[in-house]
Amino acid sequence: AQKVTQAQTEISVVEKEDVTLDCVYETRDTTYYLFWYKQPPSGELVFLIRRNSFDEQNEISGRYSWNFQKSTSSFNFTITASQVVDSAVYFCALSATFGSGTYKYIFGTGTRLKVLA
Amino acid sequence: KAGVTQTPRYLIKTRGQQVTLSCSPISGHRSVSWYQQTPGQGLQFLFEYFSETQRNKGNFPGRFSGRQFSNSRSEMNVSTLELGDSALYLCASSLGGQERSYTFGSGTRLTVV
């Protein structure tokens, strides 16, 4: 089965704290892609990062970093020194085929992050 | 460059009516996908269109349909509206391909009363 699990429904932190959002995925594909999106209160999901299944290098972009580990099927997202503007719902997604040659995007249920001033 | 445009932003309809939502993708994007977002179910995939052909379909009843025009603009239609159809409907466009990220519109908030 193809599945994305974001076990944390909601996280609250105080500004400047570090926070990690967990994402665990399941797929039988050897080639797949993982994504993170941010959905602020305005409603529009914004693409943050993509990883392919062959690239396990961690990535850092400013205060954001991502840890991809195939051994644990996880693609976690860390925000360092969180800010109020980071408050949003964050979605992890998997793009995988279903054996038919076509692919589908599967989103996790999202983690609502609240950063308190 | 212009983003993904969805119209209208808000809609209130009565049970039993039908509704059409519109999505204009980013110029050059040939793939348009539709998602339904509700607090209880999260983001549920409705369908994807690529070059005017439906390429993928989610597990929604036949009351939900869509189409894509030659300019890549897409519409989705919901007939015989039910209260449970109240949701945020999001459209996403991409160049197509498994590795592509999506650009989302701001959504249409549909309320069925």
Boltz contact constraints between the chains, C-beta under 6 A:
constraints:
  - contact:
      token1: [A, 33]
      token2: [B, 99]
      max_distance: 6.0
  - contact:
      token1: [A, 43]
      token2: [B, 106]
      max_distance: 6.0
  - contact:
      token1: [A, 43]
      token2: [B, 107]
      max_distance: 6.0
  - contact:
      token1: [A, 44]
      token2: [B, 104]
      max_distance: 6.0
  - contact:
      token1: [A, 44]
      token2: [B, 106]
      max_distance: 6.0
  - contact:
      token1: [A, 45]
      token2: [B, 104]
      max_distance: 6.0
  - contact:
      token1: [A, 47]
      token2: [B, 101]
      max_distance: 6.0
  - contact:
      token1: [A, 50]
      token2: [B, 101]
      max_distance: 6.0
  - contact:
      token1: [A, 95]
      token2: [B, 98]
      max_distance: 6.0
  - contact:
      token1: [A, 102]
      token2: [B, 56]
      max_distance: 6.0
  - contact:
      token1: [A, 103]
      token2: [B, 98]
      max_distance: 6.0
  - contact:
      token1: [A, 104]
      token2: [B, 56]
      max_distance: 6.0
  - contact:
      token1: [A, 107]
      token2: [B, 43]
      max_distance: 6.0
  - contact:
      token1: [A, 109]
      token2: [B, 42]
      max_distance: 6.0
